[in-house]
Amino acid sequence: MQPVDFTTLMAICHELRQTWLPARLEQVYQRDRHTLCLALRTLQGRSWLTLSWHPQAARIHISDPPPRNPDTFTFSQQLWHQLGGLALVEIAIVAPFERVLALQFAKRPGDPILWQVYVEIMGQYSNVILVNQAQEIVTAAYQVGNRQSRIRSIQTGDSYELPPRPTSAIPALEEPRDRWQDRIQLIPGPLGKTLLKTYRGLSSTLVAELLSRADLDASLSTDRLQFPDWERLFDTWQTWLKTLDDGNFHPSLIPSGYSVLGWKKPQTSPSSAPKLTTQQILNRYYSDRLNEQTFGQLQHQLQQRLANLLGKLRSKRNGFLDRLQASDRSDELRQQADLLMAHLHLGEPGMSQIELPDFETGQPILISLSPEKNLVQNAQSLYKQYQKLTRARAAIDPLLANVQSELHYLEQVDTALRQLETYTTIADLDTLEEIREELIQQGYLEDPTYRRESQSRDRTSEPHHYPTPSGFDLIIGRNNRQNDQLTFRTAGDYDLWFHTQEIPGSHVLLRLPAGSVPDEMDLQFAADLAAYYSQARQSEQVPVIYTQPKHVYKPKGAKPGTVIYKQEQIIWGNPQRGLSWLHKEKN
């Protein structure tokens, strides 16, 4: 994940000073253990300023409003107690080429500064610290004791000190080229690493951008650079420093992340999309990267849990099937016992087996005996085994049915989870979170904290929408919540409902206006996508049923996504053809 470097911080400050100063602080909300949101009000409007000390995504920028979950963090309450209703009058960088900002608060613009919030953007050591007029620490997002750091402690009551400064040189626009070149080539080494070591305020991202603009390789040794190379690099260096001075930034999203200098080709051309501000770019970039990170972690957690549950259920099912297979011998045991009782006169002491003719076919049947028992006792033993196996079947049948039902449900959930392979949009994460909520509600996951947070989410996931060849809307559920929503709430009287036959998969709804009749291409299109969004995605042909939604029912007490249907018709779907449809749609 691309960190916020000094150049980006300058671009942020330039925009914030122009647009959001002065501003009244109306609310403080802590989104999570790494992110704080300040509601700012100006004459132009209201927005939220995000302060984050996330170890991989420390940043400050205007962002989307936070969720409506209750804020239970002490840090935000302490800040609101001291800063509530005050005016944010200045945002200043406290030292040259250091990633530390001071947010200064007063009763009104022009009054003495009462409080300062220091935002330290330094990777895993990032922090947000509130200090009073005497520069004493009142509270901090992350307190550091003497045992954790001998160099600098951050504790309530301590005097605030800036982080230790690096010994590298400070870039200056007035520095002569010869002096600048002497610093860099003092100790020969790779150009990229040497720049990072020689001057402060640089980042690997910025160095790569500088060298790319100067048409130089980062691995090129400094002692191999020629005079034209130094000239191009110094001109680029000067351009960068002038940009910092005049604030003429050109932010854009680029394939590798983002840039505020505008030296790299953006993801979209200026003519195809409106120009984004630094705030918008950072909000989009870090929201997407953090959501992607959360998506990956949650997906792995759910996959592991489902694999464990499915493994146990399949093992239990196989055990029940083995016991049922053994119970199939019950009639044979009863027949053997009947034969012994009919031929008691043939019994002799100490017999270990006896051969008797079958009642119906007359074929000889060999019966094993216990030598310590007579034929009557052996027959009684066989009758007891017969009764035990008969009782076992009566007990196992409902247990096996329950296991089969539970297995089918979890396979349905697993199919939906496997279709969420990568994070693309926030809808993917919403869909994944709803799967987790469902597993919690069904008792397969235990996470009370997550349940309380998820119940207050004010955003729901959305199903897939695809146009059919005739232009009808085809809707595909991505989890069981969406499946139930489509089947029992969205579906109309004229629609058609599709699902793979006896195979876990998505509910698919073909929306049809009154009087419309889908042609064969529309039906095949729906069947192909229903096959693709199912457990049989890798098959060549998959049976797909379709019927009117009024013929689809949910059994009483059934789990989410479970339905029964009638008056269905069968059409064969081709998952690979469905995949081709999707590729055409994307292109």
BELMO-V897780 format. One record per pair of residues at least 6 apart in sequence whose C-alpha atoms are under 8 Angstrom apart, sorted by the first residue. I is the first residue (numbers start at 1). J is the second residue. D is the distance in Angstrom with one decimal. If there is no record, write none. Layout:
# BELMO-V897780
i,j,d
I,J,D
I,J,D
This chain:
# BELMO-V897780
i,j,d
1,56,6.7
1,57,7.2
1,289,7.1
2,57,7.8
2,205,7.5
2,257,6.6
3,56,7.0
3,57,6.2
3,58,7.2
3,123,7.4
4,57,7.6
4,58,7.0
4,59,6.2
4,121,7.4
5,99,7.1
5,201,7.2
5,202,7.1
5,203,6.1
5,206,8.0
6,97,6.2
6,98,6.7
6,99,5.7
6,201,5.5
6,202,7.0
7,201,7.7
7,206,8.0
7,244,7.0
7,260,7.6
8,259,7.9
8,260,6.2
9,99,7.1
10,244,6.8
10,247,7.7
11,244,7.9
11,247,6.8
11,249,6.4
11,260,6.9
11,278,6.9
12,60,7.6
12,61,6.7
12,278,6.3
12,279,6.8
13,91,6.8
13,92,7.6
14,247,6.3
15,278,7.5
15,279,7.9
16,91,7.8
17,90,7.4
17,91,6.9
20,40,7.7
20,42,6.6
21,42,7.6
21,88,6.7
21,89,5.9
21,90,6.7
22,42,6.9
22,87,6.6
22,88,5.6
22,89,4.7
22,90,7.2
22,109,6.9
23,40,5.6
23,41,5.2
23,42,4.9
23,87,5.5
23,88,5.2
23,89,6.8
24,40,5.5
24,41,5.0
24,42,6.6
24,85,6.3
24,86,5.9
24,87,4.4
24,88,6.1
25,38,6.8
25,39,5.9
25,40,4.9
25,41,6.6
25,83,7.3
25,84,6.0
25,85,5.3
25,86,5.7
25,87,6.0
25,88,6.8
26,38,7.6
26,39,5.3
26,40,6.0
26,41,6.8
26,84,6.4
26,85,5.9
27,38,5.9
27,39,4.9
27,40,7.6
27,80,7.0
27,84,6.9
28,36,7.4
28,37,5.9
28,38,4.8
28,39,6.3
28,76,5.9
28,77,7.5
28,79,7.2
28,80,5.7
28,84,7.8
29,36,6.0
29,37,5.1
29,38,6.5
29,66,7.7
29,71,6.4
29,76,6.0
30,36,4.3
30,37,5.9
30,71,6.2
30,73,6.5
30,75,7.8
30,76,5.7
31,37,6.9
31,66,6.5
31,67,7.5
31,71,7.3
33,73,7.9
34,52,5.6
34,53,5.4
34,54,5.1
35,50,6.9
35,51,5.9
35,52,4.4
35,53,6.6
35,54,7.1
36,50,5.7
36,51,5.1
36,52,6.2
36,76,7.2
37,48,6.0
37,49,5.5
37,50,4.5
37,51,6.2
37,66,7.3
38,48,5.4
38,49,5.0
38,50,6.5
38,51,7.9
39,46,7.0
39,47,5.8
39,48,4.5
39,49,6.4
40,46,5.6
40,47,5.5
40,48,6.0
40,49,7.1
41,47,6.7
47,62,7.0
47,63,7.5
47,64,7.8
47,65,7.4
48,62,5.6
48,63,5.7
48,64,6.7
48,65,6.0
49,60,7.1
49,61,5.7
49,62,4.4
49,63,6.1
50,59,7.6
50,60,5.4
50,61,5.4
50,62,5.9
50,63,6.1
51,58,7.7
51,59,6.1
51,60,4.7
51,61,7.1
51,119,7.4
51,128,7.7
52,58,4.9
52,59,5.2
52,60,6.4
52,127,7.9
52,128,7.9
53,59,6.9
53,120,7.6
53,121,6.8
53,123,7.9
53,124,8.0
53,126,4.9
53,127,5.1
53,128,6.8
54,123,7.6
54,124,7.2
54,126,7.0
55,123,5.0
55,124,3.9
55,125,6.9
55,126,6.6
56,123,6.0
56,124,6.8
57,123,7.4
57,286,6.9
57,290,8.0
58,121,5.6
58,122,7.3
58,123,6.4
58,126,6.5
59,121,6.4
61,279,5.3
61,282,7.0
61,283,7.0
62,279,5.4
62,280,7.4
62,283,7.1
63,279,7.2
63,280,7.3
63,283,5.5
64,283,7.7
67,457,7.0
67,458,7.0
68,456,6.9
68,457,7.1
68,458,7.1
69,453,6.4
69,456,5.7
69,457,7.0
75,139,7.2
75,140,7.2
75,141,6.3
78,139,7.3
79,130,7.4
79,139,7.9
83,105,7.4
83,115,7.5
85,107,8.0
86,105,6.2
86,106,5.8
86,107,5.1
86,108,6.9
87,105,5.4
87,106,5.4
87,107,5.8
87,108,5.5
87,109,6.9
88,103,6.9
88,104,5.8
88,105,4.6
88,106,6.7
89,103,7.8
89,104,5.9
89,105,5.8
89,106,6.7
89,108,7.6
89,109,5.8
90,102,7.8
90,103,6.0
90,104,5.2
90,105,7.4
91,101,6.7
91,102,5.7
91,103,4.7
91,104,6.4
92,101,5.5
92,102,5.2
92,103,6.7
93,99,7.3
93,100,5.9
93,101,4.6
93,102,6.3
94,100,6.1
94,101,5.9
94,102,6.4
96,170,7.5
97,170,7.0
97,200,6.5
97,201,4.7
98,200,8.0
98,201,6.4
99,120,6.2
99,121,5.5
99,122,6.8
99,201,7.9
100,118,6.7
100,119,5.6
100,120,4.5
100,121,6.2
101,118,5.6
101,119,5.1
101,120,6.5
102,116,6.1
102,117,5.6
102,118,4.6
102,119,6.4
103,116,5.5
103,117,5.0
103,118,6.3
103,119,7.7
104,113,6.3
104,114,7.7
104,115,6.1
104,116,4.6
104,117,6.6
105,113,5.7
105,114,5.9
105,115,5.2
105,116,6.1
106,112,6.1
106,113,4.8
106,114,5.3
106,115,7.0
107,114,7.7
113,133,7.1
114,132,6.3
114,133,5.5
115,130,7.2
115,131,6.0
115,132,4.8
115,133,6.0
116,130,5.9
116,131,5.4
116,132,6.5
116,133,7.8
117,128,6.8
117,129,5.5
117,130,4.5
117,131,6.4
118,127,8.0
118,128,5.6
118,129,5.1
118,130,6.4
118,131,7.8
119,126,7.7
119,127,6.1
119,128,4.7
119,129,6.7
120,126,5.1
120,127,5.1
120,128,6.2
121,127,6.9
127,140,7.3
127,141,6.1
127,142,6.2
128,140,5.8
128,141,5.4
128,142,7.5
129,137,6.9
129,138,7.8
129,139,6.1
129,140,4.3
129,141,6.4
130,137,5.9
130,138,5.6
130,139,5.4
130,140,6.1
131,137,4.5
131,138,5.4
131,139,7.4
131,160,7.2
132,138,6.8
135,159,5.8
135,160,5.6
136,156,7.7
136,157,5.7
136,158,5.6
136,159,4.5
136,160,5.7
137,154,7.6
137,155,6.7
137,156,5.1
137,157,5.3
137,158,5.5
137,159,6.0
137,160,5.9
138,156,5.2
138,157,6.3
139,155,7.5
139,156,5.7
140,154,7.5
140,155,7.4
140,156,7.5
142,154,7.9
143,153,7.7
143,154,5.2
143,155,5.3
143,156,7.9
144,152,7.9
144,153,5.1
144,154,4.7
144,155,6.2
145,153,5.2
145,154,6.5
145,155,6.7
146,152,7.5
146,153,5.7
152,161,7.7
152,163,7.3
154,160,7.5
166,200,7.1
168,197,6.7
168,198,5.4
168,199,5.1
168,200,5.6
169,198,6.2
169,199,4.7
169,200,6.0
170,199,5.8
170,200,5.7
170,201,7.6
171,199,6.3
171,200,7.1
171,201,7.9
171,241,7.9
172,241,7.3
173,238,6.4
173,241,6.0
173,242,7.2
177,234,6.9
181,230,7.5
183,198,6.9
184,194,6.4
184,195,6.5
184,198,6.3
184,222,7.4
185,222,5.6
185,223,6.6
188,194,8.0
188,221,6.4
188,222,5.4
188,223,5.6
189,220,8.0
189,221,5.0
189,222,5.7
189,223,7.5
190,218,6.4
190,219,4.8
190,220,5.3
190,221,4.4
190,222,6.2
191,217,7.6
191,218,5.2
191,219,6.0
191,220,5.6
191,221,5.6
191,222,5.4
192,204,7.8
192,207,6.4
192,208,7.3
192,211,7.8
192,217,7.9
192,218,4.4
192,219,6.5
192,220,8.0
193,218,7.6
194,222,8.0
195,202,7.9
195,207,7.3
196,202,6.0
196,203,6.8
196,204,7.3
196,207,7.5
208,218,7.1
209,263,7.3
209,264,7.7
210,233,7.5
210,236,6.4
210,237,7.1
211,217,6.6
211,218,6.7
211,233,7.0
213,236,7.0
213,263,7.0
214,229,7.6
214,232,5.3
214,233,5.2
214,236,6.3
216,229,7.5
240,261,7.9
243,249,6.5
243,261,7.8
249,260,5.7
249,261,5.4
249,262,7.2
250,259,7.8
250,260,5.2
250,261,5.1
250,262,4.7
251,258,7.4
251,259,5.5
251,260,3.7
251,261,6.1
251,262,5.8
251,276,7.0
251,277,6.4
251,278,5.5
251,281,7.3
252,258,5.8
252,259,5.5
252,260,6.3
252,262,6.4
252,266,5.7
252,267,7.9
252,275,8.0
252,276,6.8
252,277,8.0
252,278,7.6
252,281,6.7
253,259,6.4
253,266,5.4
253,267,5.9
253,281,6.5
253,285,7.9
254,264,6.9
254,265,6.4
254,266,4.5
254,267,5.1
255,266,7.3
255,267,6.0
257,285,7.2
258,281,7.3
258,282,7.9
258,285,7.5
260,278,7.0
288,425,7.6
288,426,7.6
291,423,8.0
291,426,7.2
291,429,7.0
292,423,5.6
292,424,8.0
292,429,7.9
294,429,7.9
295,423,6.6
295,428,8.0
295,429,5.7
295,432,7.4
296,422,7.9
296,423,7.8
298,432,7.6
298,433,7.9
299,417,7.5
299,432,7.2
302,436,7.2
303,414,7.6
303,417,7.5
306,410,7.3
306,414,6.7
310,407,6.7
310,410,7.1
310,411,7.6
313,403,6.6
313,407,6.4
314,407,7.5
316,403,7.6
317,400,6.3
317,403,6.4
317,404,7.2
320,396,6.5
320,400,6.3
321,400,7.9
323,392,7.9
323,393,7.9
324,392,7.8
324,393,6.1
324,396,7.4
326,389,7.6
327,389,4.9
327,390,6.6
327,392,7.2
327,393,6.4
330,385,7.4
330,386,4.7
330,387,7.7
330,389,6.0
330,390,6.6
331,386,7.1
333,382,5.8
333,383,7.0
333,385,7.3
333,386,5.8
334,382,6.6
334,383,5.9
334,386,5.9
336,367,6.8
336,379,7.6
336,382,7.4
337,378,7.6
337,379,4.4
337,380,7.2
337,382,5.6
337,383,6.2
338,379,7.3
339,356,7.0
339,358,7.7
339,359,7.8
340,375,6.2
340,376,7.2
340,378,7.9
340,379,6.0
341,375,7.3
341,376,6.5
341,379,6.6
344,375,6.1
344,376,7.2
347,374,7.0
347,375,6.0
348,374,7.5
349,371,7.1
349,372,8.0
349,373,7.9
349,374,6.6
350,370,7.9
350,371,4.3
350,372,6.3
350,373,7.6
350,374,8.0
351,369,6.6
351,370,7.3
351,371,5.1
352,368,6.0
352,369,4.6
352,370,5.7
352,371,5.1
353,366,6.9
353,367,5.5
353,368,4.3
353,369,4.9
353,370,7.9
354,366,5.8
354,367,5.4
354,368,6.7
354,369,7.3
355,364,6.0
355,365,5.4
355,366,4.4
355,367,6.2
356,364,5.3
356,365,5.3
356,366,6.6
356,367,7.7
357,363,5.2
357,364,4.3
357,365,5.9
358,364,6.0
358,365,6.3
369,375,7.9
369,378,6.3
370,378,6.6
408,504,7.2
409,559,7.2
409,561,7.9
409,562,7.2
411,504,6.4
412,504,4.7
412,505,6.1
412,535,8.0
413,435,7.5
413,479,7.1
413,480,7.3
415,504,6.7
415,505,6.4
415,534,6.4
415,535,5.5
416,478,6.0
416,479,5.6
416,505,7.1
416,506,7.3
416,533,8.0
416,534,7.9
417,432,7.3
417,435,7.8
417,479,7.9
419,478,8.0
419,533,7.1
420,428,6.9
420,432,7.6
423,429,7.1
427,461,5.3
427,462,6.2
428,461,7.6
430,459,7.7
430,460,6.4
430,461,4.9
431,460,7.9
431,461,5.2
431,462,7.5
431,478,6.8
431,479,6.7
434,461,7.7
434,479,7.6
434,481,7.4
435,479,6.5
435,480,7.5
436,445,7.8
437,451,6.8
437,454,7.2
438,481,8.0
439,445,5.7
440,446,5.9
440,447,7.0
440,451,7.3
461,482,7.9
462,478,8.0
462,482,7.5
463,475,6.5
463,476,5.7
463,477,5.0
463,478,5.7
463,482,6.5
464,475,5.6
464,476,5.0
464,477,6.6
464,478,7.2
465,473,6.6
465,474,5.6
465,475,4.7
465,476,6.6
466,473,6.0
466,474,5.1
466,475,6.6
467,473,4.9
467,474,6.0
468,474,6.5
468,522,5.6
468,525,6.6
468,526,7.7
469,521,6.6
469,522,6.0
469,525,7.7
470,518,7.6
470,519,7.9
470,521,8.0
470,522,6.6
472,510,7.2
472,511,6.3
472,512,6.6
473,510,6.2
473,511,5.4
473,512,7.7
474,508,7.1
474,509,5.8
474,510,4.7
474,511,6.2
474,526,7.1
475,486,7.8
475,508,5.8
475,509,5.1
475,510,6.5
475,511,7.7
476,483,7.8
476,506,6.4
476,507,6.0
476,508,4.6
476,509,6.5
476,530,7.8
477,483,4.8
477,486,7.0
477,506,5.4
477,507,5.5
477,508,6.5
478,506,6.5
479,506,7.3
480,560,5.6
480,561,4.6
481,560,6.8
481,561,7.1
483,506,6.7
483,507,5.3
483,508,8.0
483,561,5.8
484,560,6.9
484,561,5.6
486,507,7.4
486,508,7.9
486,509,6.9
487,497,7.5
487,507,7.2
487,509,7.5
487,549,6.5
487,552,7.7
488,549,7.8
491,509,7.1
491,511,7.5
491,549,6.3
492,511,7.7
492,549,7.2
493,548,7.4
493,549,7.0
493,550,7.2
494,511,7.5
494,512,5.7
494,513,6.6
494,514,6.1
494,515,7.9
494,548,7.5
495,509,6.9
495,510,5.6
495,511,4.9
495,512,5.0
495,513,7.7
495,548,6.4
495,549,6.9
496,509,5.9
496,510,5.1
496,511,6.9
496,512,7.6
496,546,6.5
496,547,5.7
496,548,4.9
496,549,6.3
497,507,7.3
497,508,5.9
497,509,4.8
497,510,6.4
497,546,5.3
497,547,5.4
497,548,5.8
497,549,5.6
498,507,6.3
498,508,4.9
498,509,6.3
498,510,7.8
498,526,7.3
498,527,7.0
498,530,6.7
498,544,6.8
498,545,5.7
498,546,4.3
498,547,6.8
499,505,6.8
499,506,6.7
499,507,5.6
499,508,6.3
499,527,8.0
499,530,6.1
499,531,7.9
499,544,5.6
499,545,5.6
499,546,6.6
500,530,6.4
500,531,6.2
500,534,7.0
500,542,7.1
500,543,6.0
500,544,4.2
500,545,6.0
501,543,5.6
501,544,5.3
501,545,5.8
503,534,7.1
503,535,6.5
503,536,7.2
504,534,5.9
504,535,5.6
505,530,7.3
505,531,7.7
505,533,5.9
505,534,3.7
505,535,5.9
506,530,6.6
506,533,5.8
506,534,6.1
507,530,7.5
508,526,7.4
508,530,6.2
510,526,7.2
512,518,7.7
524,571,7.6
524,572,7.9
524,573,6.8
525,578,7.0
527,544,6.0
527,571,6.8
527,572,6.8
527,573,4.7
527,574,7.5
528,572,7.8
528,573,4.3
528,574,4.8
528,575,5.3
528,576,7.8
528,577,6.4
528,578,4.6
529,573,7.6
529,574,7.9
529,575,6.5
529,578,4.8
529,579,7.5
530,544,7.2
530,573,7.3
530,575,7.9
531,537,6.2
531,542,6.0
531,543,7.8
531,544,7.0
531,573,5.5
531,574,6.3
531,575,5.1
531,578,7.6
532,574,7.4
532,575,4.2
532,576,7.1
532,578,5.9
532,579,6.8
533,575,7.9
536,542,6.9
536,575,7.9
537,575,5.5
537,576,7.8
538,575,7.0
538,576,7.8
539,574,7.8
539,575,6.9
540,574,5.9
540,575,6.8
540,576,7.2
541,572,6.2
541,573,5.7
541,574,5.0
541,575,7.1
542,572,5.5
542,573,5.1
542,574,6.3
542,575,7.6
543,570,6.5
543,571,6.0
543,572,4.7
543,573,6.2
544,570,5.6
544,571,5.3
544,572,5.7
544,573,6.2
545,568,5.9
545,569,5.4
545,570,4.4
545,571,6.2
546,568,5.4
546,569,5.4
546,570,6.5
546,571,7.7
547,565,7.9
547,566,7.5
547,567,6.5
547,568,4.8
547,569,6.5
551,565,5.6
551,566,5.6
551,567,6.9
552,563,6.6
552,564,5.8
552,565,4.4
552,566,6.8
553,563,5.5
553,564,5.3
553,565,6.1
554,562,6.4
554,563,4.5
554,564,6.2
555,562,7.7
555,563,6.5
555,564,7.1
